[in-house]
């Protein structure tokens, strides 16, 4: 059970309980991180229920925030694009100034977020004192060594709690609208996927590096066994950068796997994930999305730490083996890759049997 860590705010100041009408939240830049910040966003909404809450976010994560009932508006941070470079940041600061925000809460840890909030003339600027930005903040939360070791959900929740926000719980539930059903139906037809049998999603890639990737031939073998048992259709998910990983899984499989890596945007990928009966993934952003959508999810961890980044969702199962060098948090394994080599097809398949109705 997680216990509150009593983080300290500089000068002991908390954000005012009243007189906050317009809040800017600087969102994080990675899909999985965005999912893990949503309980903190919910706490901000609960604290100022009548305030207008705007999220400043990069375009590739904005769709996740759009599924949050606690967000009123997405402000795009167009970089690359019109907000790139020094002149682009000046332009963005001017755009933010026009909103007349009362308060900025910076979930992103970078100094850039604090500089933008200051240039935008936002009077109250709050966040962790990371990246040497404490002097740019009016409400600076001390980022202790202990808080860096907790799950990322609690890392963000504890920050806003220290600022005076009401606790809103740890659960994350993404709720797609009817437009997602229409998107899913269109894509199922486009990729030749029938709607009568179970649908299994597999995300064999990982943006951080190969140390986070389970062996592709084991993904293939697991998929084949699940298809044999259930008659399920299987989709390989990923970005364009994951095509090498998905191609390797498809190549080693006996059954037909539908590779859509790089062929969908985030909304389309989430619409299809929401239709899955089971999702099998490395530690990745889509893993977090599947858990938050309530899809039974098997998450395979190697170099990274499930204690800090395990997926949300009551139907999520983590497969991880403790080895002396794990979690190393390296992008490339410098030794024998034993953390992933120890995870067998039998182990993952057995976990899937508990989540899937098999014939």
N, C-alpha and C positions, 0 to 999 in steps of 0.2 A: 504494500500500500504506500502510495506516495504521500509524503508529509510536506507541508509548506515550509519554505526555507527562510522566511523572514528576510528577504532582500531589503537593502537599504537604499533610499533615495537621497541624493545630495541635499543637504540642508533639512532633511526630514520632511520635505514638501510633497504633498499629494496633489493631483489634479483636482480642480474644484468640482464639487458634486452637482452644481447648478451652473447656469450661464454658459453652457457649452451647446451651441446650436449647429456648428459645422465642423466635422472632424475629418481630417485627412489621415489615412493609414498608408504608409509606404509598405507595400507588399513585398514578399520575397520573390526570388527570380527562378526558382525551380519548382516543378509541379508537385513533387512530394513534400517539399517544404511548405508550399501553399496549403496543402491539405492539413498539415500539422499545425498551421497557425489559426485554423478556423475556430477552435474553441476560444482562443484569445479574442478573435473578432466578435464572437458571440458575447463574451464578457463585456466588451466595449459597448455593444448594442444594449445589453441589459443595464448598464450603468447610465447611459444617456438614451433612453428609449425613443425620445422625440427628436433627437439630433439627426441631421443628414450626414450619413457616413459614406465617404468617397474613398476608393482604393486607387492608389497610383501603382500601376503594374505593367510589366512587360507584356506585349501582345500574346506571347506563346503560353502564358499562364492565366490570362484574363478569364477564359471560359470557366475555370474552376470557381473563381470568385463569383461569376454570374449565377452559379447554382446555390449560392449561399443566401438564405433569406435575411441575413443581417447586413447586407450590402445594398446601398441605394444606387451607387453609380461607380462606373469604372472610368478612370482617367488613364488613357494609354501613354506609356513611357516609350516613345517611338525611337528606340535605339537598337539597331541601326535605323536611320531615318532622320527626321527633322530635329531630333533631340540629341544627335551625336555630336561629340566634340564640345569644346568650351562654349562656342556660340550657341550650340543646341541646348546646353544646360541653362544659359542665360534666357533663352527663349522659353524653356519649360518653366523656369522660376517665374517669369512674367505671366505665363498662363495660369500658374497656381495662385499668384497674387490676386488675380481677378476673381477668384472664388471667395476671397475674404474669410479664410478658415480661422476658427478660434483656436484650434489645437491640431498638432501633428503628432501621431504616435508611430514611431519608426520600428517596424518589425524587422526590416533589413538592418544588418549590423554595420554596414559600410559608412565611412565618413561622408561619402557623397550624399547620402540621404539627409544628413544633418545640414550640410552646406546648402542643399536645395531648399530645405524648410526655412533656413535662416534668410536666404536670398528672397524667398517668397514673402517674407515679412510676417510669418505665422508667429503670433506672440507666445504661445505655449508649445514647446518642442520636447518630446519625451521619448526615451528609449534607453537601451543599455549603453554604458560608457565605453563601448568597444571602439577599436580603430582610432583611438586618440581624439574622439569627438566630444568628450565630456563638456568642454567649455562652450560648445555650440548649442548645448541643450539647456533648457530651463529646468527640466526634471530628469536628472541623470541617475539611472539605476546601476548600482555596482554589480558587475558581472563576475561572480565569484568562481573559484575553481570547482566548487561543489555543484553549482547550477549547470555547469558545462557537462556534467556527467549524467544528468537526468534525461528522460525521454524528451524529445523536441517539443511535444505537445505541452509538457509542463515547463519547459524552458521559456516558452512564450507566455503561457498562462501566469507564471509567477512574476514575470516582468510587469504585466498589466495589473496584477493584483497589488504589487508594491506601489503602483501609481495611484491606487485607490479604487480600482474597478471591482465590481461585484463578480464573484465566481459564478461561472455558467456551466460547469461540468466539463468532462473530457471527451464526450461523445462527438463524433463527426458523422453527419448524415447528408450526403449530397442527394438532392431531390430533382431529377430531371423533369422537365415539363412535357406536355403533349408533343411539342415540336421534336423532342428526342425520339419518340415513337415513330414519327413520320420519317425522321432521318434514318433510323435503324431499318425500317422496312425498305426504304430506297436502296440502302447499302447491301442488305441481304440479297435483294434481287440483282444488284449490280455484280456482286461477287459469286452469284450462283449458289447461295446458301439457303437450304430449305428451313422452314420453321417448325417442322414436326419432330425433330430429334434434339437431344441435348446439345448444347453448344459449349465447347471448351476453349478458353482463351489461354494463349501462352505468350509471355513476353521474355524472350531469351537474351535480350540485349541489356546494356547498362551504359549510361553516358559516361560514368566516372572512369571506367577502364575494365580490362579483362579480368582483374582480380575479383570482380563482383559477379562474374558469369559462370554458372554451372556448365558442365560439359555439354555441347550441343547434341552429341549422340545419345546422351542420357535423357535429354528432353525428348528426343525422337522416340526412344524406346518406351518412355512413359506414355507418350501420346498414343503409340501403337497399342499398348496394353489397354488403355482406357477406351479407345475406339473399339477394340475387340470385345470389351465387356459391355459397352453401352450403345454402340452404334453412333456415338457422338460425332458431330462435325467439329473440326478444330481450326481455329484462326491463329495465325502468328502475328502478333502486334509489335509495333515499333516505329521509330522515326526513320527517315532516310539513312541516317547514320548507323542504324541497326540492321541494314539489309544483309551484311555479311553474316551476322549471327542467325537471322531467320533463314537465309539460304542454306546454311550448314545444317540446321534442324530439318528443313524440308528434304534436303538431299539424303539424309540418313533414315528417313521414315519409310515404312512399307506402305502406309496408307496415304491418301491425299490430304495434304495440309494446305490451307488457304493463306498464302502469304500476302498481307496487306501493308507491310512495313513501308512507310513513306508515301502511301497512297491515300491517306486520310489526314484531316486536320484534327485538333484535339477534341473538338465537339463530336466529330464523327466517330473517333476512336472510343470516346466515353459512351456514346449511344450504343455501340456494339458491345462494349464491356457490360453495360447494364443488362444486356440480353443473355449473358453467359450463365451457365449453370455452375461453372468452376473456372477459376483463374489461377494459373500457375506462373510464377514469376521470380526472377532475381530481385534483389533489393533495387527498386526503381520507382520512378514517379507513377507509372501505371499501376504498380502494385498498391500504392497508397490510394489511388483513385478507385480501384476495385474494392478494397476494403471499405472505403467510405460510401460506396454505392450499395454495400450490404451483400456483395457477391462472395460466396465461399472462396477463400484465397489461400493458396499455399505459397509462402514466401521463403525463398532459399537464400540464406546468408552465409557468406564466406569471410571476406576481409573486413566487412563492416559490422557494426555492433547493434544487434537487435534490441539491446536495452535502451538505446537512444532513438532508433529509427524503425522499430517494428511497425507493421501496418495497423491501422485502426480497424475496428469492426469486430463484432462478436464471433464472426465466422472465419476469422483469420487464424492460420496455423503457421508457426515459424519452424523451419528446419535448419538447425545450426549445430555444429560440433565444436566444443571448446578444444582448442589446441594451444600449445605454449605461445605461439606467435600471433594468436587471434584475440581481439580484432587489431590488425595492423594498420587498417585504414589506408593502405597503399593501393594505387591504381593498378600496379603490376606486381604479381607475386615474385619476391626475390629468392624463394626457396623451392619447395616441392609441391605447392598448391594443395597441401594435405587437407586444408579446411573444406575444400570442395570435393576432392577425391574421395573423402570419407562418406559423402552423401550418395547413397546408392539409389538405383532405380526402384528397387524393392521398397526402400524406406519412403520415397515420395509417393509411389503407387499405393502403399498401405495408408498413407495419410489421405490420399484422394478417395479411397474406398469408404472412409468414414464420413466424407463430405458429399459423396455422390450416391444416388440410388443406382446400384448395379444389378444387372440381370444375371 
